[in-house]
């Protein structure tokens, strides 16, 4: 069974301006996630602090603080292409993670 992330085919315009980013002070960088079946690093950004806190707790991923994203394109341009940006990841009742991948 293939557990790797796969697209649903849906697209919609998103803005990351004023989204929230979990931060790792030890590495002085955003928290990067790995997903089963994928070698790519994922950077999760969130619309609300509650969603950030719940998802990071469920994933058992520690972080030191939360940073606010300023301007959408300035942020996008600062992230290396090999890092996939995902917005508002959440867990389903079955324990699967769902998210919207931000296209560049």
DSSP file (Angstrom, degrees, kcal/mol; ACC not computed):
  #  RESIDUE AA STRUCTURE BP1 BP2  ACC     N-H-->O    O-->H-N    N-H-->O    O-->H-N    TCO  KAPPA ALPHA  PHI   PSI    X-CA   Y-CA   Z-CA
    1    1 A X              0   0    0      0, 0.0     2,-0.6     0, 0.0     0, 0.0   0.000 360.0 360.0 360.0 131.3    0.0    0.0    0.0
    2    2 A X        +     0   0    0      1,-0.1    35,-0.0     2,-0.0     0, 0.0  -0.715 360.0 174.8 -84.0 117.1    1.4    3.4   -1.0
    3    3 A X        +     0   0    0     -2,-0.6    -1,-0.1     2,-0.1    35,-0.1   0.381  37.7 121.5-101.3   1.9    1.3    5.8    2.0
    4    4 A X  S    S-     0   0    0     33,-0.2    33,-0.2     1,-0.1    34,-0.1  -0.279  74.9 -92.7 -68.4 151.9    3.1    8.7    0.3
    5    5 A X        -     0   0    0     31,-0.3     2,-0.3    30,-0.1    -1,-0.1  -0.350  48.9-175.6 -60.7 141.8    1.4   12.1    0.0
    6    6 A X        -     0   0    0     -3,-0.1     2,-0.0    -2,-0.0    -1,-0.0  -0.995  25.8-105.4-141.8 147.7   -0.6   12.5   -3.2
    7    7 A X        -     0   0    0     -2,-0.3    93,-0.0     1,-0.1     0, 0.0  -0.333  12.0-151.2 -72.0 152.2   -2.5   15.4   -4.7
    8    8 A X        -     0   0    0      2,-0.2    -1,-0.1    -2,-0.0     3,-0.1   0.597  41.3-115.8 -94.3 -14.9   -6.3   15.5   -4.7
    9    9 A X  S    S+     0   0    0      1,-0.4     2,-0.2     0, 0.0    -2,-0.1   0.280  74.6 126.1  96.4 -11.1   -6.5   17.7   -7.8
   10   10 A X        -     0   0    0      2,-0.0    -1,-0.4     0, 0.0     2,-0.3  -0.549  36.6-173.4 -79.1 145.0   -8.1   20.6   -6.1
   11   11 A X        +     0   0    0     -2,-0.2     2,-0.3    -3,-0.1    89,-0.0  -0.991   9.9 162.7-135.0 148.3   -6.5   24.1   -6.4
   12   12 A X        -     0   0    0     -2,-0.3     2,-0.3     2,-0.0    -2,-0.0  -0.971  41.8 -98.8-158.5 152.7   -7.3   27.3   -4.7
   13   13 A X        -     0   0    0     -2,-0.3     2,-0.3    89,-0.1    89,-0.0  -0.547  44.1-179.1 -74.7 134.8   -5.6   30.6   -4.1
   14   14 A X        -     0   0    0     -2,-0.3     2,-0.4     0, 0.0    -2,-0.0  -0.950  17.8-151.6-132.3 154.5   -4.0   31.0   -0.7
   15   15 A X        -     0   0    0     -2,-0.3    56,-0.0     2,-0.1    -2,-0.0  -0.986   6.2-165.4-123.7 138.1   -2.1   33.7    1.1
   16   16 A X    >   +     0   0    0     -2,-0.4     3,-2.4     3,-0.1    53,-0.2   0.448  48.8 126.7 -98.8  -2.4    0.5   33.0    3.8
   17   17 A X  T 3  S+     0   0    0      1,-0.3    53,-0.2    51,-0.1    54,-0.2  -0.396  84.8   6.7 -58.3 129.6    0.6   36.7    5.0
   18   18 A X  T 3  S+     0   0    0     51,-2.3    -1,-0.3    52,-0.6    52,-0.1   0.553  97.5 137.6  66.1  15.8    0.0   36.6    8.8
   19   19 A X    <   -     0   0    0     -3,-2.4    50,-2.9    51,-0.1     2,-0.3  -0.406  53.4-113.9 -76.9 167.3    0.1   32.8    8.9
   20   20 A X  E     -AB  46  68A   0     26,-3.2    26,-2.5    48,-0.2     2,-0.4  -0.802  23.4-162.8-110.9 147.2    2.0   31.2   11.8
   21   21 A X  E     -AB  45  67A   0     46,-2.5    46,-2.8    -2,-0.3     2,-0.2  -0.989  20.3-128.5-132.5 121.7    5.1   29.2   11.7
   22   22 A X  E     - B   0  66A   0     22,-0.6     9,-2.4    -2,-0.4     2,-0.4  -0.541  33.4-152.6 -69.9 135.7    6.5   26.9   14.4
   23   23 A X  E     -CB  30  65A   0     42,-3.1    41,-2.8     7,-0.3    42,-1.4  -0.888  16.1-150.4-120.1 140.8   10.1   27.8   15.1
   24   24 A X  E  >> -C   29   0A   0      5,-2.9     5,-1.8    -2,-0.4     4,-0.8  -0.922   7.5-170.3-108.3 106.2   13.1   25.8   16.4
   25   25 A X  T  45S+     0   0    0     -2,-0.7     3,-0.2     1,-0.2    -1,-0.1   0.840  82.6  64.0 -64.9 -33.7   15.5   28.0   18.3
   26   26 A X  T  45S+     0   0    0      1,-0.2    -1,-0.2     2,-0.1    -2,-0.0   0.844 117.6  26.7 -60.7 -35.2   18.2   25.3   18.5
   27   27 A X  T  45S-     0   0    0     -3,-0.5    -1,-0.2     2,-0.2    -2,-0.2   0.423 103.4-129.9-103.9  -2.7   18.6   25.3   14.7
   28   28 A X  T  <5S+     0   0    0     -4,-0.8     2,-0.3     1,-0.2    -3,-0.2   0.925  74.8  93.6  50.4  51.2   17.4   28.9   14.2
   29   29 A X  E   <S-C   24   0A   0     -5,-1.8    -5,-2.9     3,-0.0    -2,-0.2  -0.969  84.5 -76.2-157.5 166.6   15.0   27.8   11.6
   30   30 A X  E     -C   23   0A   0     -2,-0.3     2,-0.3    -7,-0.2    -7,-0.3  -0.302  59.3 -93.1 -63.7 155.8   11.3   26.8   11.1
   31   31 A X        -     0   0    0     -9,-2.4    13,-0.5    13,-0.1     2,-0.4  -0.546  41.7-152.6 -68.3 132.4   10.3   23.3   12.2
   32   32 A X  E     -D   43   0A   0     -2,-0.3     2,-0.3    11,-0.1    11,-0.2  -0.919   8.1-156.1-110.6 138.3   10.6   20.9    9.2
   33   33 A X  E     -D   42   0A   0      9,-3.4     9,-2.7    -2,-0.4     2,-0.4  -0.752   6.5-147.8-110.3 155.6    8.4   17.7    9.1
   34   34 A X        -     0   0    0     -2,-0.3     2,-0.4     7,-0.2     7,-0.1  -0.969  13.3-153.2-118.6 142.6    8.8   14.4    7.3
   35   35 A X    >   -     0   0    0      5,-0.5     3,-2.0    -2,-0.4   -30,-0.1  -0.912  30.8 -94.8-116.4 143.0    5.8   12.5    6.1
   36   36 A X  T 3  S+     0   0    0     -2,-0.4   -31,-0.3     1,-0.3     3,-0.1  -0.271 110.6  18.1 -55.0 131.7    5.6    8.7    5.6
   37   37 A X  T 3  S+     0   0    0      1,-0.2     2,-0.4   -33,-0.2    -1,-0.3   0.477 108.7  93.1  87.0   2.8    6.4    7.7    2.0
   38   38 A X    <   -     0   0    0     -3,-2.0    -3,-0.3   -34,-0.1    -1,-0.2  -0.990  53.3-163.7-132.8 138.1    8.1   11.0    1.1
   39   39 A X        +     0   0    0     -2,-0.4     2,-0.1    -5,-0.1    -1,-0.1   0.559  64.3 104.6 -89.0 -10.0   11.8   12.1    1.2
   40   40 A X  S    S-     0   0    0     -5,-0.1    -5,-0.5     1,-0.1     2,-0.3  -0.423  72.9-123.3 -74.9 143.7   10.9   15.8    1.0
   41   41 A X  E     - e   0  83A   0     41,-0.5    43,-2.5    -7,-0.1     2,-0.4  -0.699  27.2-150.8 -81.4 140.5   11.1   18.1    4.0
   42   42 A X  E     -De  33  84A   0     -9,-2.7    -9,-3.4    -2,-0.3     2,-0.6  -0.927   8.5-156.6-115.7 136.7    7.8   19.8    4.7
   43   43 A X  E     -De  32  85A   0     41,-3.0    43,-2.7    -2,-0.4     2,-0.4  -0.959  16.7-151.9-111.0 116.0    7.3   23.3    6.3
   44   44 A X  E     - e   0  86A   0     -2,-0.6   -22,-0.6   -13,-0.5     2,-0.3  -0.739  13.2-175.6 -92.9 132.8    3.9   23.6    7.9
   45   45 A X  E     -Ae  21  87A   0     41,-2.6    43,-3.0    -2,-0.4     2,-0.3  -0.924  11.1-152.1-122.1 152.4    2.3   27.1    8.3
   46   46 A X  E     -A   20   0A   0    -26,-2.5   -26,-3.2    -2,-0.3     3,-0.1  -0.929  23.1-146.7-132.8 148.1   -1.0   27.6   10.1
   47   47 A X  S    S+     0   0    0     -2,-0.3     2,-0.3   -28,-0.2    -1,-0.1   0.781  89.6  28.5 -78.2 -30.0   -3.9   30.1    9.9
   48   48 A X  S  > S-     0   0    0      1,-0.1     4,-1.9   -28,-0.1    -1,-0.1  -0.943  70.3-129.4-134.6 153.9   -4.5   29.9   13.7
   49   49 A X  H  > S+     0   0    0     -2,-0.3     4,-3.0     2,-0.2     5,-0.2   0.866 109.9  57.8 -66.7 -36.1   -2.5   29.3   16.8
   50   50 A X  H  > S+     0   0    0      1,-0.2     4,-2.5     2,-0.2     5,-0.2   0.919 107.6  46.2 -61.7 -43.3   -5.0   26.7   18.0
   51   51 A X  H  > S+     0   0    0      2,-0.2     4,-2.5     1,-0.2     5,-0.3   0.908 113.3  50.0 -66.3 -41.3   -4.5   24.6   14.8
   52   52 A X  H  X S+     0   0    0     -4,-1.9     4,-2.5     2,-0.2     5,-0.3   0.953 113.2  45.6 -59.7 -51.2   -0.7   24.9   15.1
   53   53 A X  H  X S+     0   0    0     -4,-3.0     4,-2.0     1,-0.2     5,-0.2   0.916 115.0  46.9 -60.6 -45.8   -0.8   23.8   18.7
   54   54 A X  H  X S+     0   0    0     -4,-2.5     4,-2.4    -5,-0.2    -1,-0.2   0.922 115.0  44.9 -65.4 -44.9   -3.1   20.9   18.1
   55   55 A X  H  X S+     0   0    0     -4,-2.5     4,-2.3     2,-0.2    -2,-0.2   0.921 114.3  47.4 -68.0 -44.0   -1.3   19.6   15.0
   56   56 A X  H  <>S+     0   0    0     -4,-2.5     5,-2.5    -5,-0.3     4,-0.5   0.873 113.8  48.8 -67.1 -35.8    2.2   19.8   16.5
   57   57 A X  H ><5S+     0   0    0     -4,-2.0     3,-0.8    -5,-0.3    -2,-0.2   0.929 111.9  48.2 -67.2 -45.0    1.0   18.1   19.7
   58   58 A X  H 3<5S+     0   0    0     -4,-2.4    -2,-0.2     1,-0.3    -1,-0.2   0.875 113.8  47.0 -63.2 -36.9   -0.7   15.3   17.8
   59   59 A X  T 3<5S-     0   0    0     -4,-2.3    -1,-0.3    -5,-0.2    -2,-0.2   0.560 108.1-129.8 -79.8  -8.0    2.4   14.9   15.7
   60   60 A X  T < 5 +     0   0    0     -3,-0.8     2,-0.6    -4,-0.5    -3,-0.2   0.902  56.5 148.1  58.0  43.6    4.6   14.9   18.9
   61   61 A X      < -     0   0    0     -5,-2.5    -1,-0.2    -6,-0.1    -2,-0.1  -0.942  38.4-143.3-111.9 116.6    6.9   17.5   17.3
   62   62 A X        +     0   0    0     -2,-0.6     2,-0.3    -3,-0.1    -5,-0.0  -0.424  20.9 176.8 -77.8 154.3    8.4   20.1   19.7
   63   63 A X        -     0   0    0     -2,-0.1   -39,-0.2     1,-0.1     3,-0.1  -0.971  27.4-141.6-149.7 160.2    9.0   23.7   18.8
   64   64 A X  S    S-     0   0    0    -41,-2.8     2,-0.3    -2,-0.3   -40,-0.2   0.834  73.3 -17.0 -95.8 -37.2   10.3   26.7   20.8
   65   65 A X  E     -B   23   0A   0    -42,-1.4   -42,-3.1   -44,-0.1     2,-0.5  -0.949  61.6-105.1-158.5 176.9    8.1   29.5   19.6
   66   66 A X  E     -B   22   0A   0     -2,-0.3     2,-0.3   -44,-0.2   -44,-0.2  -0.946  27.6-160.4-116.5 131.0    5.7   30.8   17.0
   67   67 A X  E     -B   21   0A   0    -46,-2.8   -46,-2.5    -2,-0.5     2,-0.5  -0.837  15.1-129.6-109.6 150.2    6.7   33.3   14.3
   68   68 A X  E     -B   20   0A   0     -2,-0.3     2,-0.4   -48,-0.2   -48,-0.2  -0.836  19.8-129.7 -97.9 130.2    4.4   35.4   12.2
   69   69 A X        -     0   0    0    -50,-2.9   -51,-2.3    -2,-0.5     3,-0.1  -0.660  21.0-164.1 -79.0 130.6    4.8   35.4    8.5
   70   70 A X        +     0   0    0     -2,-0.4   -52,-0.6     1,-0.3     2,-0.4   0.887  63.0   7.7 -77.8 -96.2    5.0   39.0    7.1
   71   71 A X     >  -     0   0    0    -54,-0.2     4,-2.3     1,-0.1    -1,-0.3  -0.775  67.5-134.1 -98.8 133.1    4.5   39.2    3.3
   72   72 A X  H  > S+     0   0    0     -2,-0.4     4,-2.7     1,-0.2     5,-0.2   0.911 101.1  38.9 -49.5 -60.7    3.5   36.2    1.3
   73   73 A X  H  > S+     0   0    0      1,-0.2     4,-2.6     2,-0.2    -1,-0.2   0.844 113.3  55.1 -69.4 -33.7    5.9   36.4   -1.6
   74   74 A X  H  > S+     0   0    0      2,-0.2     4,-0.8     1,-0.2    -1,-0.2   0.920 112.5  44.7 -61.8 -42.3    8.8   37.6    0.5
   75   75 A X  H >X S+     0   0    0     -4,-2.3     3,-1.0     2,-0.2     4,-0.6   0.956 113.1  49.6 -64.5 -51.3    8.4   34.5    2.6
   76   76 A X  H >< S+     0   0    0     -4,-2.7     3,-1.4     1,-0.3    -2,-0.2   0.910 109.7  51.9 -54.8 -46.0    7.9   32.1   -0.4
   77   77 A X  H 3< S+     0   0    0     -4,-2.6    -1,-0.3     1,-0.3    -2,-0.2   0.714 104.1  58.4 -66.3 -20.5   11.0   33.5   -2.0
   78   78 A X  H << S+     0   0    0     -3,-1.0     2,-0.5    -4,-0.8    -1,-0.3   0.566  90.0  85.2 -86.5  -8.3   13.1   32.9    1.1
   79   79 A X  S << S-     0   0    0     -3,-1.4     6,-0.1    -4,-0.6    -4,-0.0  -0.820  85.5-115.3 -99.5 127.4   12.4   29.1    1.2
   80   80 A X    >   -     0   0    0     -2,-0.5     3,-1.8     1,-0.1    -2,-0.1  -0.261  25.7-118.8 -57.2 145.6   14.6   26.8   -0.8
   81   81 A X  T 3  S+     0   0    0      1,-0.3    -1,-0.1    -4,-0.1    23,-0.1   0.769 109.2  65.3 -59.5 -28.7   12.7   24.9   -3.6
   82   82 A X  T 3  S+     0   0    0      2,-0.1     2,-0.6   -42,-0.0   -41,-0.5   0.661  86.8  82.7 -73.1 -12.8   13.3   21.5   -2.1
   83   83 A X  E <  S-e   41   0A   0     -3,-1.8     2,-0.4   -43,-0.1   -41,-0.2  -0.823  76.1-144.2 -92.7 123.1   11.2   22.4    1.0
   84   84 A X  E     -e   42   0A   0    -43,-2.5   -41,-3.0    -2,-0.6     2,-0.5  -0.735   9.5-143.6 -88.1 130.6    7.5   21.9    0.4
   85   85 A X  E     -e   43   0A   0     17,-0.5    17,-3.1    -2,-0.4     2,-0.4  -0.826  18.6-173.6 -97.9 127.4    5.3   24.4    2.1
   86   86 A X  E     -eF  44 101A   0    -43,-2.7   -41,-2.6    -2,-0.5     2,-0.5  -0.957  12.2-144.0-123.0 141.6    2.0   23.1    3.4
   87   87 A X  E     -eF  45 100A   0     13,-3.3    13,-1.7    -2,-0.4   -41,-0.2  -0.882  69.7 -11.9-109.9 133.7   -0.8   25.1    5.0
   88   88 A X  E    S-     0   0A   0    -43,-3.0    -1,-0.2    -2,-0.5   -42,-0.1   0.877  72.2-165.8  52.1  53.1   -3.0   24.0    7.8
   89   89 A X  E     +     0   0A   0    -44,-0.3     2,-0.3    -3,-0.2    10,-0.2  -0.416  13.5 175.2 -64.2 145.2   -2.2   20.3    8.1
   90   90 A X  E     - F   0  98A   0      8,-2.6     8,-3.3    -2,-0.1     2,-0.4  -0.967  28.9-113.3-147.1 162.1   -4.6   18.4   10.2
   91   91 A X  E     - F   0  97A   0     -2,-0.3     6,-0.2     6,-0.2     2,-0.1  -0.804  23.9-139.3 -99.4 138.0   -5.3   14.8   11.3
   92   92 A X    >   -     0   0    0      4,-3.1     3,-1.7    -2,-0.4    -1,-0.0  -0.362  35.4 -99.3 -81.6 171.7   -8.4   12.9   10.2
   93   93 A X  T 3  S+     0   0    0      1,-0.3    -1,-0.1     2,-0.1    -2,-0.0   0.783 126.2  57.7 -62.2 -26.5  -10.3   10.6   12.6
   94   94 A X  T 3  S-     0   0    0      2,-0.1    -1,-0.3     1,-0.0     3,-0.1   0.488 122.4-107.2 -82.7  -3.1   -8.4    7.7   11.0
   95   95 A X  S <  S+     0   0    0     -3,-1.7     2,-0.2     1,-0.3    -2,-0.1   0.531  74.4 136.8  90.4   6.4   -5.1    9.3   11.9
   96   96 A X        -     0   0    0      1,-0.0    -4,-3.1    -5,-0.0     2,-0.5  -0.605  51.9-126.7 -83.6 147.8   -4.1   10.4    8.4
   97   97 A X  E     -F   91   0A   0     -2,-0.2     2,-0.3    -6,-0.2    -6,-0.2  -0.815  25.1-170.6 -97.4 135.4   -2.7   13.8    7.9
   98   98 A X  E     +F   90   0A   0     -8,-3.3    -8,-2.6    -2,-0.5     2,-0.3  -0.898  13.5 155.5-120.5 151.1   -4.3   16.2    5.3
   99   99 A X  E     -     0   0A   0     -2,-0.3     2,-0.5   -10,-0.2   -11,-0.2  -0.982  41.7-111.8-163.6 167.4   -2.9   19.5    4.1
  100  100 A X  E     -F   87   0A   0    -13,-1.7   -13,-3.3    -2,-0.3     2,-0.4  -0.963  31.9-141.1-108.7 120.1   -2.9   22.0    1.3
  101  101 A X  E     -F   86   0A   0     -2,-0.5     2,-0.6   -15,-0.2   -15,-0.2  -0.680  16.2-129.7 -82.6 132.2    0.4   22.2   -0.5
  102  102 A X        -     0   0    0    -17,-3.1   -17,-0.5    -2,-0.4     2,-0.3  -0.710  19.5-143.9 -84.4 121.2    1.4   25.8   -1.5
  103  103 A X              0   0    0     -2,-0.6   -19,-0.0     1,-0.1    -1,-0.0  -0.614 360.0 360.0 -83.9 144.7    2.3   26.1   -5.1
  104  104 A X              0   0    0     -2,-0.3    -1,-0.1   -23,-0.1    -2,-0.0   0.408 360.0 360.0-100.2 360.0    5.1   28.5   -6.0
